[in-house]
Amino acid sequence: LLPVMADRSSASYHAKWDVVAADCDEAIEEEERRETEASNRALGIDTSAPKSQREASEREKNTELKAARRALDVQEKDKEARTVYVD
């Protein structure tokens, strides 16, 4: 009996290695991202921190506006719930 040979057609062979290469690329990119974050933390670089006083005040104002919008939405829902329609 001859041993059964695996499919060695060029397309399937290369497709298998394409999957392996894609997995390796993803792993390398994830590792590089983690290393970048670690080095930024070690250097005290906070990418989410505001870069200027103006940006800090704009972020604060944005936060206040979002809270006000949520409060307004709640009021509008309450008003709609209290509204009675007569046919």
N, C-alpha and C positions, 0 to 999 in steps of 0.2 A: 504494500500500500504506500502510496505517495502522500506526504504530508500536505494538508490543505493550506494553500498559500493565501495570505490576506490580499485584499484588493489593492493592487499596486498601480492602478491607473493614475496618470499624472494629475488629473483634476481632483480626485478624492484625496490623494496624498498631499497635495498642496493646500487643499481646503482644510485638512486636519491641522497642518502647521500654521495656517492663517489664524485659526481659532487660538492655538497656543500662543502665537505672537500677540494677538489682541489682548489676551488675558495678562500676559507679561507687561504690555504697555500700560494697561489699567493699573496694575500693581505698582509699577514704577512711578506713574503720575501721582498716585495716592501717597506713596512714600515721600516723594518730593514736596507735596503739599504739606504733609505733616512736619517735615524737616524745616520748611519755610516758616510755618507757624511757630515751631519751637525756637528757631533762631530769632524771630521777631519778638517773642516773649522774653528771651534771654537778653536782648538788646533794649528792652523796654519800649519797643515800637508797638503801639496799639493802633491798628488800622481803622478801628471803629471810632476812635477818639476824634473830636472836632479839630480841624487844623487851624482855626482862627476863632477869635471872640465872636465875630459875626456869624460864623457857622454854628457856634454853640447857641447863640441866641435864637437863630432860625430853627434849630432842632427843638429848643425849649418851646418856642411859639407853636411849632407843628404839633408837639405833644399836647399842648393846651387846646389847640383847635380840634384835635381828634377827640379829646375828652368832651369838649363842648358839643361836638357833632353827635357823639353817642348819647349824651343827655338829651339833645333835641330829638333824636330818633325815639327815645323812650317816651318823651312827652307826646310826640305825634302818634305813637301807638296807643297810648292811654286815651288821647283825644278821640282817635278813631274807634276805640272800644266803647267809649261813652256815647258816641253818636248813635242816634236812633233815626232810622229812615221810616217814613210813613208813606204807604202807597195810597 
